[in-house]
Amino acid sequence: MLFATTTYGQTIAKDSILIVINDTPTDKVQKTAFFINGKFVDNSLETTLAPEFIDSIYFVLQSVEVDGNLYNTRHYIKTKKGYNPKLISLTTFKGKFTNLNGKPALFMINGNVVNADYDKYIIDENYVLQMVVDNIKNEKEKINMLLINLMTKSKENIKKLEMPELSKGWGGLFCYVPY
């Protein structure tokens, strides 16, 4: 007997089988090489590069080797005149804005876990709106870790924080470290 319900327009069968999808990347080949103002950067930069400061983007559908890594395509990003992104790795960012003194931490950007090498993961420091550091503890699960949650200066995030002065060009970084 199949029993189904409808929730928000979706039909859910009560006797359906749970399907688990493992989101672990298996392909070691880098797909796209990113260049910003002619300089090669890690593709992670796209998560914090402010779209309003991009003048142009063009793509080259031709492979290239950079630092011994093969890339299938290239993205060339040129920023608007007068805008200079402050490129910084997550490791350096953590050292600059926290007092964690080398303690391990998990990064999230806009609610997404960063599953990458923090020494190579590059962000635009200018586009970070907020940083909150939390100590996550759960004795039963034997969890004791630091979480660094970054929010970018997207229009949606500024609206969420209801800080209209930010949309007028305020460039500071709001930071909350609870210890």
Backbone as numpy.savetxt, mean C-alpha at the origin, in Angstrom:
# Nx Ny Nz CAx CAy CAz Cx Cy Cz
-31.61 -32.24 -0.19 -32.45 -31.07 -0.19 -31.57 -29.83 -0.19
-31.82 -28.92 -1.10 -31.07 -27.68 -1.21 -31.91 -26.57 -0.61
-31.34 -25.84 0.34 -32.02 -24.73 0.98 -31.21 -23.48 0.68
-31.82 -22.48 0.09 -31.08 -21.28 -0.28 -31.77 -20.03 0.24
-30.98 -19.01 0.52 -31.52 -17.71 0.91 -30.91 -16.65 0.01
-31.57 -15.51 -0.06 -31.07 -14.40 -0.86 -30.68 -13.27 0.07
-29.44 -12.81 -0.03 -28.94 -11.71 0.77 -28.32 -10.69 -0.18
-28.83 -9.48 -0.18 -28.32 -8.42 -1.05 -28.19 -8.88 -2.50
-29.19 -9.60 -2.97 -29.21 -10.02 -4.36 -28.38 -11.26 -4.66
-27.78 -11.87 -3.64 -26.98 -13.06 -3.86 -27.70 -14.26 -3.27
-27.64 -15.38 -3.98 -28.24 -16.61 -3.47 -27.16 -17.42 -2.79
-27.43 -17.80 -1.54 -26.47 -18.57 -0.77 -27.09 -19.92 -0.44
-26.48 -20.99 -0.90 -26.99 -22.33 -0.62 -26.48 -22.77 0.75
-27.38 -23.31 1.56 -27.02 -23.73 2.91 -26.10 -24.95 2.93
-26.13 -25.75 1.87 -25.28 -26.94 1.87 -24.11 -26.79 0.89
-23.72 -25.54 0.61 -22.61 -25.32 -0.32 -21.28 -25.65 0.35
-20.29 -25.92 -0.47 -18.96 -26.28 0.01 -18.11 -25.02 0.07
-17.39 -24.85 1.16 -16.50 -23.72 1.32 -15.28 -23.93 0.42
-14.99 -22.95 -0.40 -13.83 -23.01 -1.27 -12.81 -22.01 -0.74
-11.60 -22.47 -0.46 -10.53 -21.63 0.05 -9.58 -21.32 -1.09
-9.32 -20.03 -1.28 -8.39 -19.61 -2.32 -7.15 -19.06 -1.63
-6.01 -19.68 -1.88 -4.74 -19.24 -1.31 -4.17 -18.15 -2.21
-4.01 -16.95 -1.66 -3.56 -15.81 -2.44 -2.05 -15.63 -2.34
-1.31 -16.73 -2.35 0.14 -16.67 -2.29 0.69 -16.65 -3.71
1.45 -15.61 -4.05 1.99 -15.55 -5.41 3.00 -16.68 -5.66
2.88 -17.31 -6.82 3.79 -18.39 -7.16 4.71 -17.98 -8.31
4.36 -16.94 -9.04 5.14 -16.51 -10.18 6.24 -15.57 -9.69
7.51 -15.98 -9.84 8.64 -15.20 -9.36 9.07 -14.12 -10.36
8.57 -14.16 -11.61 8.96 -13.19 -12.62 8.23 -11.88 -12.38
8.98 -10.78 -12.30 8.39 -9.46 -12.17 7.67 -9.13 -13.48
6.48 -8.60 -13.40 5.69 -8.32 -14.59 5.99 -6.95 -15.19
6.00 -5.90 -14.37 6.11 -4.55 -14.88 7.21 -3.78 -14.17
8.04 -3.10 -14.94 9.06 -2.20 -14.39 8.47 -0.80 -14.36
8.57 -0.14 -13.20 8.04 1.21 -13.03 9.19 2.21 -13.00
9.02 3.29 -13.74 9.99 4.38 -13.74 9.23 5.67 -13.43
9.73 6.42 -12.46 9.11 7.70 -12.14 10.15 8.79 -12.39
9.78 9.70 -13.27 10.69 10.77 -13.70 12.03 10.20 -14.15
11.97 9.04 -14.85 13.14 8.41 -15.41 13.90 7.49 -14.47
13.50 7.43 -13.20 14.21 6.61 -12.22 13.43 5.31 -11.97
14.13 4.17 -12.00 13.49 2.88 -11.72 13.09 2.83 -10.25
11.85 2.42 -9.98 11.34 2.28 -8.62 10.57 0.98 -8.51
10.42 0.50 -7.30 9.61 -0.70 -7.06 8.17 -0.40 -7.42
7.46 -1.39 -7.95 6.07 -1.18 -8.35 5.14 -0.89 -7.18
5.62 -1.04 -5.96 4.82 -0.74 -4.79 4.48 0.74 -4.70
5.25 1.59 -5.34 5.02 3.04 -5.26 3.63 3.42 -5.73
3.05 2.64 -6.63 1.74 2.99 -7.16 0.65 3.04 -6.07
0.88 2.42 -4.91 -0.13 2.46 -3.85 -0.18 3.81 -3.14
0.88 4.60 -3.21 0.89 5.88 -2.50 1.28 7.06 -3.38
1.30 6.90 -4.67 1.60 8.02 -5.55 0.30 8.77 -5.84
0.28 10.06 -5.51 -0.94 10.86 -5.65 -1.30 11.05 -7.12
-2.47 10.57 -7.53 -2.86 10.68 -8.94 -2.93 12.12 -9.44
-3.29 13.04 -8.56 -3.41 14.44 -9.00 -2.07 15.08 -9.33
-0.96 14.42 -8.96 0.36 14.95 -9.26 1.03 14.23 -10.43
0.30 13.36 -11.10 0.83 12.65 -12.26 0.52 13.46 -13.51
1.55 13.77 -14.27 1.39 14.52 -15.51 1.07 13.56 -16.66
1.83 12.46 -16.73 1.60 11.52 -17.81 2.10 10.13 -17.43
1.51 9.13 -18.08 1.93 7.73 -17.94 1.95 7.14 -19.35
3.02 6.46 -19.67 3.00 5.71 -20.92 3.60 4.34 -20.69
3.18 3.43 -21.52 3.53 2.02 -21.37 4.36 1.56 -22.56
5.34 0.72 -22.29 6.13 0.10 -23.35 5.95 -1.41 -23.17
5.38 -2.03 -24.19 5.11 -3.47 -24.13 6.31 -4.24 -24.68
7.42 -4.07 -23.99 8.66 -4.71 -24.39 9.41 -5.06 -23.11
10.01 -6.24 -23.07 10.70 -6.66 -21.85 11.98 -5.88 -21.65
12.39 -5.80 -20.39 13.62 -5.12 -20.02 14.19 -5.82 -18.79
15.51 -5.83 -18.67 16.15 -6.39 -17.50 16.72 -5.24 -16.67
16.36 -5.22 -15.37 16.85 -4.20 -14.45 17.36 -4.90 -13.21
18.60 -4.62 -12.84 19.22 -5.21 -11.65 19.10 -6.74 -11.62
19.22 -7.37 -12.79 19.17 -8.83 -12.87 17.77 -9.41 -12.87
16.73 -8.56 -12.84 15.34 -9.04 -12.88 14.73 -8.73 -14.24
13.97 -9.69 -14.77 13.32 -9.53 -16.05 11.90 -9.02 -15.85
11.56 -7.95 -16.57 10.23 -7.35 -16.53 9.63 -7.45 -17.92
8.34 -7.80 -17.98 7.66 -7.99 -19.27 7.27 -6.68 -19.94
6.91 -5.69 -19.12 6.49 -4.39 -19.65 7.10 -3.28 -18.80
6.95 -2.05 -19.29 7.47 -0.89 -18.56 6.39 0.17 -18.46
6.29 0.80 -17.29 5.41 1.96 -17.09 6.30 3.15 -16.77
6.16 4.20 -17.55 6.91 5.42 -17.31 5.95 6.48 -16.80
6.20 6.96 -15.58 5.33 7.94 -14.94 6.11 9.25 -14.81
5.50 10.33 -15.27 6.11 11.65 -15.14 5.20 12.48 -14.24
5.78 13.06 -13.19 4.98 13.89 -12.29 4.88 15.30 -12.84
3.89 16.03 -12.33 3.69 17.41 -12.76 4.87 18.27 -12.34
5.10 19.31 -13.12 6.21 20.22 -12.86 6.08 20.78 -11.44
7.18 20.75 -10.71 7.19 21.29 -9.35 6.88 20.27 -8.27
6.37 19.09 -8.66 6.08 18.06 -7.65 7.23 17.08 -7.60
7.80 16.93 -6.43 8.89 15.98 -6.22 8.47 14.98 -5.16
8.17 13.75 -5.56 7.77 12.76 -4.57 8.93 12.46 -3.62
8.61 12.28 -2.34 9.61 11.89 -1.34 9.55 10.37 -1.24
10.42 9.71 -2.00 10.43 8.25 -2.03 11.16 7.72 -0.81
10.50 6.79 -0.12 11.04 6.25 1.12 10.56 4.81 1.27
11.43 3.93 1.76 11.02 2.54 1.99 10.21 2.49 3.29
9.42 1.44 3.43 8.64 1.29 4.66 9.55 1.14 5.87
10.68 0.46 5.71 11.62 0.31 6.82 12.15 1.67 7.27
12.54 2.50 6.31 13.05 3.83 6.64 11.94 4.71 7.22
10.73 4.60 6.68 9.58 5.35 7.18 9.32 5.00 8.65
9.35 3.70 8.96 9.13 3.26 10.34 10.19 3.85 11.27
11.45 3.85 10.85 12.51 4.42 11.66 12.40 5.92 11.84
11.89 6.59 10.82 11.79 8.05 10.85 10.64 8.54 11.72
9.50 7.83 11.71 8.30 8.33 12.36 7.87 7.55 13.61
8.62 6.53 14.01 8.25 5.79 15.23 9.48 5.63 16.11
9.22 5.15 17.32 10.31 4.84 18.25 10.36 3.33 18.48
10.07 2.56 17.45 10.00 1.10 17.59 11.37 0.44 17.61
12.42 1.17 17.32 13.80 0.69 17.46 14.03 -0.70 16.89
13.63 -0.93 15.65 13.91 -2.21 15.01 12.97 -3.34 15.37
11.94 -3.07 16.19 10.98 -4.13 16.52 10.20 -4.52 15.27
9.92 -5.81 15.09 9.15 -6.21 13.91 7.72 -5.69 13.96
7.20 -5.36 12.80 5.84 -4.84 12.70 5.24 -5.25 11.36
3.93 -5.27 11.31 3.18 -5.54 10.09 2.63 -4.22 9.58
2.79 -3.95 8.29 2.28 -2.73 7.68 0.97 -3.00 6.96
0.07 -2.03 7.05 -1.14 -1.99 6.24 -1.20 -0.61 5.60
-1.64 -0.57 4.34 -1.85 0.70 3.66 -3.29 0.71 3.16
-4.05 1.68 3.62 -5.47 1.80 3.27 -6.22 0.50 3.53
-5.89 -0.16 4.63 -6.59 -1.39 5.02 -6.07 -2.65 4.35
-5.05 -2.55 3.51 -4.50 -3.72 2.82 -3.15 -4.09 3.43
-3.00 -5.36 3.78 -1.76 -5.84 4.36 -0.65 -5.79 3.30
0.50 -5.29 3.69 1.66 -5.25 2.79 2.43 -6.55 2.98
2.39 -7.39 1.98 3.08 -8.68 2.01 4.28 -8.58 1.08
5.31 -7.87 1.54 6.48 -7.62 0.69 7.67 -7.30 1.57
8.82 -7.17 0.95 10.05 -6.79 1.63 9.97 -5.29 1.93
9.92 -4.92 3.21 9.76 -3.52 3.60 10.96 -2.67 3.23
12.12 -3.27 3.01 13.29 -2.52 2.56 13.12 -2.08 1.10
12.37 -2.85 0.32 12.18 -2.55 -1.10 10.84 -1.88 -1.39
9.89 -2.00 -0.47 8.55 -1.43 -0.69 8.64 0.08 -0.53
8.43 0.80 -1.63 8.62 2.25 -1.67 7.27 2.97 -1.66
7.20 4.03 -0.86 6.00 4.87 -0.82 6.40 6.32 -1.04
5.41 7.15 -1.36 5.62 8.59 -1.45 5.22 9.19 -0.11
6.21 9.60 0.66 5.98 10.15 1.99 5.01 11.33 1.96
5.01 12.11 0.86 4.12 13.27 0.73 2.64 12.86 0.76
2.34 11.64 0.35 0.95 11.22 0.17 0.41 10.43 1.37
1.17 10.36 2.46 0.70 9.68 3.66 -0.05 10.69 4.52
-1.29 10.36 4.84 -2.15 11.23 5.63 -2.06 10.90 7.11
-2.07 9.62 7.43 -2.17 9.22 8.82 -1.41 7.92 9.04
-0.81 7.82 10.23 -0.17 6.58 10.64 -0.64 6.27 12.05
-1.13 5.07 12.25 -1.54 4.62 13.57 -0.77 3.34 13.87
-0.12 3.30 15.03 0.62 2.11 15.45 -0.17 1.46 16.57
-0.52 0.21 16.38 -1.26 -0.56 17.39 -0.44 -1.76 17.82
-0.57 -2.12 19.08 0.03 -3.35 19.58 -1.09 -4.37 19.68
-1.03 -5.39 18.84 -2.07 -6.41 18.78 -1.66 -7.56 19.69
-2.48 -7.80 20.72 -2.19 -8.89 21.65 -3.41 -9.79 21.78
-3.15 -11.09 21.72 -4.19 -12.09 21.93 -3.49 -13.30 22.53
-3.60 -13.45 23.85 -2.89 -14.54 24.53 -3.34 -15.92 24.07
-4.64 -16.09 23.87 -5.16 -17.39 23.46 -4.56 -17.82 22.12
-4.45 -16.88 21.19 -3.89 -17.19 19.87 -2.37 -17.02 19.82
-1.79 -16.62 20.95 -0.34 -16.39 21.06 0.13 -15.35 20.04
-0.62 -14.25 19.98 -0.29 -13.16 19.07 0.17 -11.96 19.90
1.32 -11.44 19.55 1.83 -10.22 20.15 2.65 -9.53 19.05
2.03 -8.57 18.39 2.69 -7.93 17.25 2.31 -6.47 17.14
3.13 -5.73 16.44 2.87 -4.33 16.16 2.28 -4.20 14.77
1.28 -3.33 14.65 0.63 -3.07 13.38 0.78 -1.58 13.08
1.36 -1.27 11.93 1.49 0.11 11.48 0.53 0.29 10.33
-0.50 1.07 10.57 -1.56 1.26 9.59 -1.42 2.65 8.98
-1.15 2.71 7.68 -1.01 3.98 6.98 -2.25 4.26 6.15
-2.65 5.52 6.13 -3.75 5.98 5.30 -3.20 7.02 4.34
-3.55 6.93 3.07 -3.08 7.89 2.10 -4.01 9.09 2.01
-3.54 10.14 1.36 -4.30 11.39 1.22 -5.28 11.34 0.06
-5.97 10.22 -0.09 -6.99 10.14 -1.13 -8.20 10.97 -0.69
-9.00 11.40 -1.64 -10.19 12.19 -1.31 -11.11 11.42 -0.36
-11.22 10.10 -0.58 -12.08 9.27 0.27 -11.57 9.25 1.71
-10.27 9.09 1.88 -9.70 9.03 3.24 -9.82 10.38 3.95
-9.59 11.47 3.22 -9.74 12.79 3.83 -11.18 13.00 4.28
-12.12 12.58 3.45 -13.53 12.71 3.79 -13.87 11.86 5.01
-13.29 10.64 5.09 -13.53 9.76 6.23 -13.09 10.42 7.53
-11.97 11.11 7.47 -11.45 11.77 8.67 -12.10 13.12 8.94
-12.94 13.55 7.99 -13.64 14.84 8.10 -12.69 15.96 8.49
-11.63 16.06 7.69 -10.63 17.10 7.90 -10.55 17.92 6.61
-11.51 18.83 6.37 -11.54 19.56 5.10 -10.29 20.40 4.85
-9.57 20.79 5.90 -8.35 21.58 5.69 -7.30 20.80 4.91
-7.37 19.46 4.94 -6.40 18.65 4.21 -6.62 18.76 2.71
-7.87 18.91 2.30 -8.13 19.01 0.87 -7.68 20.36 0.31
-7.28 21.30 1.17 -6.80 22.61 0.73 -5.29 22.67 0.69
-4.62 21.52 0.78 -3.19 21.50 0.58 -2.34 21.39 1.83
-2.94 21.15 2.99 -2.14 20.96 4.19 -1.27 19.74 3.97
0.00 19.84 4.28 0.92 18.76 3.93 1.45 17.97 5.09
0.92 18.14 6.29 1.47 17.44 7.45 1.05 15.99 7.53
1.72 15.28 8.41 1.43 13.86 8.65 0.85 13.74 10.04
-0.35 13.18 10.14 -0.94 12.92 11.44 -0.46 11.55 11.88
0.06 11.50 13.08 0.65 10.26 13.56 0.19 9.99 14.99
-0.25 8.78 15.23 -0.65 8.38 16.58 0.11 7.13 16.95
0.95 7.23 17.95 1.69 6.08 18.48 1.31 5.97 19.94
0.60 4.90 20.36 0.03 4.83 21.71 1.02 4.51 22.83
2.29 4.55 22.62 3.25 4.32 23.72 4.55 5.01 23.42
